[in-house]
């Protein structure tokens, strides 16, 4: 029996449900998964709790425990859901190859790793450090993104591809940051961690080490090693990185402009 497609909706969650319903109709082999992941849920938070549990859990008991943890976090802190929506909107605005929000939710592992890490960060702030570290380990093994649970990450963050991203203890990252695969951000021998400003673009393989500050709307070129602070609006490239351009009006994370002067 053929089912009609639902009408187009305007809110983000309604759009996701619309897309999932269409997939269930067009590809019946995926219908059960669309219901389990999306259509059985009333909101993004419970859907994310399910997706995180499936990605990180082992047996059914593990998945149930992780689902409860995530559900509790989203219920107790509605800001987590608001941030998840901003994170989801980021690739829609910045990645021209992204077909829609359902694709981000189901197939962008950088997005899912980020949301799971936000749950781990909440546990860390509550003093549940062992549980937070366990989640970090599972995220790293399952999604190949390692973010220490102490890390503070602003809203609207876009982790593209995700594989090999490693962010160490104490790092602080601002809003609207974009990073590609293989990015490493961590402390030095004194364990002093970097601070990343708002709207920064970290290209593939960029490495930022030590107590440096990356200014708002800066750009770190692919494969660069940064051990010095980078002023706002500037581009740093090379090993070791050097400044090659400063543009006060630059917005590299928003337009994903990886070109170098």
Long-range contacts (C-beta under 8 A, 24 or more apart in sequence): 12-44, 12-85, 12-88, 12-89, 12-101, 13-43, 13-44, 15-100, 15-101, 15-102, 16-44, 16-47, 16-101, 16-102, 16-105, 19-100, 19-101, 19-102, 20-102, 23-102, 37-105, 37-106, 38-102, 38-105, 43-81, 44-81, 44-84, 44-85, 44-88, 45-71, 45-74, 45-75, 45-80, 45-81, 45-84, 46-71, 46-74, 47-105, 48-74, 48-81, 48-84, 48-105, 48-112, 48-115, 49-74, 51-105, 51-106, 51-112, 52-112, 52-115, 52-116, 52-119, 55-109, 55-112, 55-116, 55-142, 55-143, 56-116, 56-135, 56-138, 56-139, 56-142, 66-135, 66-138, 69-119, 69-123, 69-131, 69-135, 70-116, 70-119, 73-119, 73-122, 73-123, 77-122, 80-118, 80-119, 80-122, 82-155, 83-118, 83-155, 84-115, 84-118, 86-155, 86-156, 87-111, 87-114, 87-115, 87-155, 87-156, 87-157, 87-158, 89-156, 90-156, 90-157, 90-158, 90-176, 90-178, 91-158, 91-160, 93-254, 94-158, 94-178, 94-253, 94-254, 94-255, 94-256, 95-158, 95-160, 95-256, 108-162, 109-143, 109-144, 109-145, 109-162, 109-163, 110-143, 110-145, 110-158, 110-159, 110-160, 110-161, 110-162, 110-165, 111-159, 112-143, 113-139, 113-143, 113-145, 113-147, 113-159, 113-162, 113-165, 114-145, 114-147, 114-153, 114-157, 114-159, 116-143, 117-145, 117-147, 117-149, 117-151, 117-153, 118-153, 120-147, 120-149, 121-149, 121-150, 121-151, 121-152, 121-153, 123-149, 124-149, 124-150, 153-177, 154-198, 158-253, 161-204, 168-193, 169-193, 171-195, 171-196, 172-196, 174-198, 174-199, 174-200, 174-216, 175-199, 176-253, 176-254, 177-201, 177-202, 177-253, 178-202, 178-252, 178-253, 178-254, 178-256, 179-206, 180-204, 180-205, 180-222, 181-205, 182-206, 183-207, 183-208, 184-208, 184-209, 185-209, 187-211, 188-227, 197-232, 199-251, 199-252, 199-253, 199-254, 200-252, 200-253, 201-252, 201-253, 201-256, 201-257, 201-258, 203-258, 217-250, 217-251, 217-252, 217-253, 218-250, 218-252, 219-250, 219-252, 219-257, 219-258, 221-258, 221-260, 222-258, 235-260, 235-261
